[in-house]
Amino acid sequence: MHFEAFVEDIRTNHWNVHGVEVYENGRLLHRYGDTDQSRFPIYSATKTITSVAAGMAFDRRKIDLNKSVLYYLPEETVGQMSKAQSAVFSQITIQRLLTMSVSGFPFRPEGKSFLNYSLSCPIEHVETRTFHYSNIPAYLVGVALTQALSQDLFQFLSENLFAPLHIIDPVYTRCPDGYFYGASGMEMSVHDLSQVGLLLYNGGVYEGKRILSEEYVKAATGVRQMNREGGYGYFIWKYRDGFSINGKWKQKCYILPEKRLMITYLSHIEDDSQDLLESMERHIGTGLC
């Protein structure tokens, strides 16, 4: 491992990387930049937080992943749906939302009510299980969890995830309906996101305390749906040697249990280049390229 060479690439190429942490055997080995002083947007990495919340609800037997999402949504809202839409959404389970295997959703919910907008989306082939990336599945899972837990989802996360992981006052977003927006909008430090990664790296255990069941972690980090990058779990991206938490503009936490490695970085690089990833592979040896 040549961490300093990786840092030199970041500096020389002027990549907008806020901070990096590298863990080996679950211990912090290297760090660069601002890893614990500032919070930065993590965009779609928020979805993995929602997945962890789903796992905790699953472990508490508050939610059945094989039940329709309609079972967990507000009765008043569901009652206003047309029979046709209700029939379609009755076939969409929590698990299908977690795996992004519902075709037809727009990229994001919009309007004065994100919930009404999401439930009015036309889904022409609901029985087809192909990977289709959208913010709506994570948003709907967040709403369903709020109802299933009978508690505001951010409050639940604060008490049951953020406090045990020593994550203090993360920034988050609410939708116009008032629900925690489970698809995007959170801000964390590099070190904060690393703690979520360590929880998954250790199979649901953090500092000797089980927070998430091993059963759920295995399901969430396995291949549940194939996609363009290889595989997808429950709002988690799967690779040959591990899995990752991904944000929009190269916010990453790569978790590689077989290599006993974990690399977290938060950046803001608005292009599709693989330069940063290739440098990480070249100097740290992740096996991702």
PEFEN-V825032 format. One record per backbone hydrogen bond with DSSP energy under -1.0 kcal/mol. CO is the residue of the C=O (numbers start at 1). NH is the residue of the N-H. If there is no record, write none. Layout:
BEGIN
CO;NH + CO;NH
END
This chain:
BEGIN
2;6 + 3;7 + 4;8 + 5;9 + 6;10 + 7;11 + 8;12 + 9;13 + 10;15 + 15;17 + 16;268 + 18;34 + 19;266 + 20;32 + 21;264 + 22;29 + 22;30 + 23;262 + 24;27 + 27;24 + 30;22 + 32;20 + 33;35 + 35;191 + 40;188 + 42;45 + 43;46 + 44;47 + 45;49 + 46;50 + 47;51 + 48;52 + 49;53 + 50;54 + 51;55 + 52;56 + 53;57 + 54;58 + 55;59 + 56;60 + 57;62 + 58;61 + 64;67 + 65;95 + 67;94 + 68;71 + 69;72 + 74;78 + 75;79 + 78;81 + 82;86 + 83;87 + 84;88 + 85;89 + 86;90 + 88;91 + 89;92 + 92;69 + 93;97 + 94;98 + 95;99 + 96;101 + 97;100 + 98;235 + 100;132 + 107;135 + 113;117 + 114;118 + 115;119 + 118;121 + 125;128 + 135;139 + 136;140 + 137;141 + 138;142 + 139;143 + 140;144 + 141;145 + 142;146 + 143;147 + 144;148 + 145;149 + 146;151 + 152;156 + 153;157 + 154;158 + 155;159 + 156;160 + 157;161 + 157;162 + 158;163 + 161;165 + 162;167 + 163;166 + 171;187 + 173;181 + 175;178 + 179;175 + 180;182 + 186;42 + 187;171 + 188;40 + 189;193 + 190;194 + 191;195 + 192;196 + 193;197 + 194;198 + 195;199 + 196;200 + 197;201 + 198;202 + 199;204 + 200;203 + 204;211 + 204;212 + 206;209 + 209;206 + 213;217 + 214;218 + 215;219 + 216;220 + 217;221 + 220;234 + 225;232 + 227;230 + 231;238 + 232;224 + 232;225 + 236;233 + 237;244 + 238;231 + 242;239 + 243;255 + 244;237 + 245;253 + 249;269 + 251;247 + 252;265 + 253;245 + 254;263 + 255;243 + 256;261 + 260;25 + 261;256 + 262;23 + 263;254 + 264;21 + 265;252 + 266;18 + 266;19 + 269;271 + 274;278 + 275;279 + 276;280 + 277;281 + 278;282 + 279;283 + 280;284 + 283;2
END
